[in-house]
């Protein structure tokens, strides 16, 4: 009990196909794959940022602004790359 057998999996797939239609499923899978790649690249970028900032001294006020980051598109999809504006620190005086 609690495990999905082949009959249950086939039944779930049939219901999904009936609900969403066979034409929309490839587009949904493609967009899910793009989202997963973007999430993975952002997580990797955050780890790299943490590793770079950990050994360094804390930044001093008035230092130069960091370069703006760009989210890279999936390979072969050059139309969706866009610059990212990061929130600025409004607590500086």
CNS distance restraints for C-alpha pairs under 8 A (distance, minus, plus):
assign (resid   4 and name CA) (resid   8 and name CA) 5.86 0.50 0.50
assign (resid   4 and name CA) (resid   9 and name CA) 6.56 0.50 0.50
assign (resid   5 and name CA) (resid   9 and name CA) 6.39 0.50 0.50
assign (resid   6 and name CA) (resid  10 and name CA) 6.15 0.50 0.50
assign (resid   7 and name CA) (resid  11 and name CA) 6.18 0.50 0.50
assign (resid   8 and name CA) (resid  12 and name CA) 6.16 0.50 0.50
assign (resid   9 and name CA) (resid  13 and name CA) 6.22 0.50 0.50
assign (resid  10 and name CA) (resid  14 and name CA) 6.19 0.50 0.50
assign (resid  11 and name CA) (resid  15 and name CA) 6.28 0.50 0.50
assign (resid  12 and name CA) (resid  16 and name CA) 6.20 0.50 0.50
assign (resid  13 and name CA) (resid  17 and name CA) 6.15 0.50 0.50
assign (resid  14 and name CA) (resid  18 and name CA) 6.14 0.50 0.50
assign (resid  15 and name CA) (resid  19 and name CA) 6.06 0.50 0.50
assign (resid  16 and name CA) (resid  20 and name CA) 6.03 0.50 0.50
assign (resid  16 and name CA) (resid  21 and name CA) 7.70 0.50 0.50
assign (resid  17 and name CA) (resid  21 and name CA) 5.03 0.50 0.50
assign (resid  17 and name CA) (resid  22 and name CA) 5.65 0.50 0.50
assign (resid  17 and name CA) (resid  25 and name CA) 7.58 0.50 0.50
assign (resid  18 and name CA) (resid  22 and name CA) 7.72 0.50 0.50
assign (resid  20 and name CA) (resid  24 and name CA) 6.31 0.50 0.50
assign (resid  20 and name CA) (resid  25 and name CA) 6.84 0.50 0.50
assign (resid  21 and name CA) (resid  25 and name CA) 6.75 0.50 0.50
assign (resid  22 and name CA) (resid  26 and name CA) 7.76 0.50 0.50
assign (resid  23 and name CA) (resid  27 and name CA) 7.79 0.50 0.50
assign (resid  24 and name CA) (resid  28 and name CA) 6.20 0.50 0.50
assign (resid  25 and name CA) (resid  29 and name CA) 6.12 0.50 0.50
assign (resid  26 and name CA) (resid  30 and name CA) 6.06 0.50 0.50
assign (resid  27 and name CA) (resid  31 and name CA) 6.18 0.50 0.50
assign (resid  28 and name CA) (resid  32 and name CA) 6.11 0.50 0.50
assign (resid  29 and name CA) (resid  33 and name CA) 6.16 0.50 0.50
assign (resid  30 and name CA) (resid  34 and name CA) 6.31 0.50 0.50
assign (resid  31 and name CA) (resid  35 and name CA) 6.14 0.50 0.50
assign (resid  32 and name CA) (resid  36 and name CA) 6.19 0.50 0.50
assign (resid  33 and name CA) (resid  37 and name CA) 6.24 0.50 0.50
assign (resid  34 and name CA) (resid  38 and name CA) 6.19 0.50 0.50
assign (resid  34 and name CA) (resid  74 and name CA) 6.76 0.50 0.50
assign (resid  35 and name CA) (resid  39 and name CA) 6.10 0.50 0.50
assign (resid  36 and name CA) (resid  40 and name CA) 6.09 0.50 0.50
assign (resid  37 and name CA) (resid  41 and name CA) 6.14 0.50 0.50
assign (resid  37 and name CA) (resid  74 and name CA) 7.22 0.50 0.50
assign (resid  38 and name CA) (resid  42 and name CA) 6.08 0.50 0.50
assign (resid  38 and name CA) (resid  71 and name CA) 7.86 0.50 0.50
assign (resid  38 and name CA) (resid  72 and name CA) 7.97 0.50 0.50
assign (resid  38 and name CA) (resid  73 and name CA) 7.79 0.50 0.50
assign (resid  38 and name CA) (resid  74 and name CA) 7.83 0.50 0.50
assign (resid  39 and name CA) (resid  43 and name CA) 6.13 0.50 0.50
assign (resid  40 and name CA) (resid  44 and name CA) 6.19 0.50 0.50
assign (resid  41 and name CA) (resid  45 and name CA) 6.11 0.50 0.50
assign (resid  42 and name CA) (resid  46 and name CA) 6.13 0.50 0.50
assign (resid  42 and name CA) (resid  71 and name CA) 8.00 0.50 0.50
assign (resid  43 and name CA) (resid  47 and name CA) 6.27 0.50 0.50
assign (resid  44 and name CA) (resid  48 and name CA) 6.22 0.50 0.50
assign (resid  45 and name CA) (resid  49 and name CA) 6.11 0.50 0.50
assign (resid  46 and name CA) (resid  50 and name CA) 6.16 0.50 0.50
assign (resid  47 and name CA) (resid  51 and name CA) 6.15 0.50 0.50
assign (resid  48 and name CA) (resid  52 and name CA) 6.15 0.50 0.50
assign (resid  49 and name CA) (resid  53 and name CA) 6.16 0.50 0.50
assign (resid  50 and name CA) (resid  54 and name CA) 5.92 0.50 0.50
assign (resid  51 and name CA) (resid  55 and name CA) 7.35 0.50 0.50
assign (resid  52 and name CA) (resid  56 and name CA) 7.21 0.50 0.50
assign (resid  53 and name CA) (resid  57 and name CA) 7.87 0.50 0.50
assign (resid  59 and name CA) (resid  63 and name CA) 7.19 0.50 0.50
assign (resid  68 and name CA) (resid  83 and name CA) 7.21 0.50 0.50
assign (resid  68 and name CA) (resid  84 and name CA) 6.67 0.50 0.50
assign (resid  68 and name CA) (resid  85 and name CA) 6.75 0.50 0.50
assign (resid  68 and name CA) (resid  86 and name CA) 7.62 0.50 0.50
assign (resid  69 and name CA) (resid  83 and name CA) 6.31 0.50 0.50
assign (resid  69 and name CA) (resid  84 and name CA) 5.68 0.50 0.50
assign (resid  69 and name CA) (resid  85 and name CA) 7.57 0.50 0.50
assign (resid  70 and name CA) (resid  81 and name CA) 7.13 0.50 0.50
assign (resid  70 and name CA) (resid  82 and name CA) 5.97 0.50 0.50
assign (resid  70 and name CA) (resid  83 and name CA) 4.42 0.50 0.50
assign (resid  70 and name CA) (resid  84 and name CA) 5.52 0.50 0.50
assign (resid  71 and name CA) (resid  81 and name CA) 5.81 0.50 0.50
assign (resid  71 and name CA) (resid  82 and name CA) 5.94 0.50 0.50
assign (resid  71 and name CA) (resid  83 and name CA) 6.41 0.50 0.50
assign (resid  71 and name CA) (resid  84 and name CA) 6.78 0.50 0.50
assign (resid  72 and name CA) (resid  80 and name CA) 7.91 0.50 0.50
assign (resid  72 and name CA) (resid  81 and name CA) 5.18 0.50 0.50
assign (resid  72 and name CA) (resid  82 and name CA) 7.41 0.50 0.50
assign (resid  73 and name CA) (resid  77 and name CA) 5.72 0.50 0.50
assign (resid  73 and name CA) (resid  78 and name CA) 5.98 0.50 0.50
assign (resid  73 and name CA) (resid  79 and name CA) 7.52 0.50 0.50
assign (resid  73 and name CA) (resid  80 and name CA) 5.56 0.50 0.50
assign (resid  73 and name CA) (resid  81 and name CA) 4.81 0.50 0.50
assign (resid  74 and name CA) (resid  78 and name CA) 7.52 0.50 0.50
